[in-house]
Amino acid sequence: MSSSTARADVVIVGAGVVGAATAYFAALAGLSVIVVERGSIASGTSSRCEGNVLVSDKEVGPELELSLYSQRVWREDLAEHADLWEFESKGGLVVARSASSMRALADLVAHQRTLGIRADMIDDIAGVRELEPYINPALAGGAFYPDDAQVQPLLATHQLLRLAREHGAQVRTRTAVHGIRTTGGRAEGVETSAGRISAGAVVNCAGPWSGELAALAGVHLPVLPRRGFVLVTEPVPVTVHHKVYAAEYVGDVASSDAGLQVSPVVEGTPSGTILMGASRERVGFDRTFSADAVARIAASGLGLFPALRDVGVQRAYSGFRPYCPDHLPAIGEDARMPGLWHAAGHEGAGVGLSVGTGKLLAQAMRGMPTDLDLAPFRPERLEGVMAA
Amino acid sequence: MNAQDDTIRFDGVPVPFAPGQTIGGALSAAGIVSWRTTRRDAAPRGLFCGIGVCFDCLVTVDGARTQRACLVAACAGQDVRSSDPDEPLPLPEASHD
């Protein structure tokens, strides 16, 4: 066992997109940063997602505020780097299948517009077909969100870490944390498979494993995994132009059901493959293939794009969204253990919310006022809340 | 025995195959290493993994598109065509409800 000791202002545990974004903004702010990752960069949830940067699917409240803030960080602070991660402002199209869904969607859009989200109703299917010629002609209509965007999540994670390294951060992969050092109730660093790292701030960016990491410090953080599958079709000529999903999707994200929930999300990629989601189920960290989840995703996707009926599925992959029982991430210094910070529990919005989270944390770690009030995300709110 | 019994047609050109050989194997043996191009840069593609998981070796076989040449067994008289990445899917008809 190595007995070396390293020192940094900040040690970040987890080299996924949230850890990468936090490392970048902390390093940019002049803090010395060491990132430790037990696997390889993005080997957790960040390599198993679609890279959504959405505002359209957020419930009103702090998460929507964070979503709008994080969008501005992607589009403004990080504008010069957009090509590094294929930032594409492709726009999101929500489609409704019935008159009653259309009424509910119209109410939602009207409310979202009062909150500063750009959204336009499309009152008939003909208008939807102008945006998506292959859409199911039997649907009723939809709404278009021009600010919904996409990044390539692996590129985003790797490039944010590369940029962080250019500002002095160190990244240590294949380095597991097996202890969090505390003195007098204050976190002071981590014990890793490659030695000790002392730091003024330990940041928990361990995604669905954040609860396990917090437990090393005796801190309760009820983050649980919520499995999702993504189907990848064989490559076809460009058929789907935006991210397209059903109006029921928002309800699924916000639900706490443990059973399998599927709501269609379909989008094309520049290479011609089409990605289809989305499933949610609580099965722990079960990585085995689920024919049921995959079949239901395919069937629901065909409800939006019946033209894809004869298109083959090339592969399916799954990942674990990290979620908190109240469906808000835990962001900020833990009042129960100063020196221990969390940036965890972003559910299916980790990529979109990553850079906003990172920028806010860097401000807080520098002792500066944060652009957004982090109180709704305070980790200690989850004390005594059972994982559910 | 007629030599045509042991050939497939690749873009109209007869290509011989050995019994049990895949289309990909037959094309490679004939020195044909690329039969499609990438969508963005038109870079040449053919066999890559050779075991049916990469989806790079796609060909159209007897009208069935997006077949993996490394998996499909060559049969006499097959009409094999290099993939046309620009042929779009058929559009749905407007609903007449």
HADDOCK unambig.tbl for C-alpha pairs under 7 A between the chains (distance, minus, plus):
assign (segid A and resid 134 and name CA) (segid B and resid 91 and name CA) 5.90 0.50 0.50
assign (segid A and resid 134 and name CA) (segid B and resid 92 and name CA) 6.19 0.50 0.50
assign (segid A and resid 137 and name CA) (segid B and resid 94 and name CA) 5.62 0.50 0.50
assign (segid A and resid 137 and name CA) (segid B and resid 95 and name CA) 5.18 0.50 0.50
assign (segid A and resid 138 and name CA) (segid B and resid 95 and name CA) 5.74 0.50 0.50
assign (segid A and resid 236 and name CA) (segid B and resid 85 and name CA) 6.87 0.50 0.50
assign (segid A and resid 237 and name CA) (segid B and resid 85 and name CA) 6.03 0.50 0.50
assign (segid A and resid 237 and name CA) (segid B and resid 86 and name CA) 5.54 0.50 0.50
assign (segid A and resid 237 and name CA) (segid B and resid 87 and name CA) 6.60 0.50 0.50
assign (segid A and resid 237 and name CA) (segid B and resid 88 and name CA) 5.44 0.50 0.50
assign (segid A and resid 271 and name CA) (segid B and resid 39 and name CA) 6.14 0.50 0.50
assign (segid A and resid 307 and name CA) (segid B and resid 91 and name CA) 6.91 0.50 0.50
assign (segid A and resid 307 and name CA) (segid B and resid 92 and name CA) 6.34 0.50 0.50
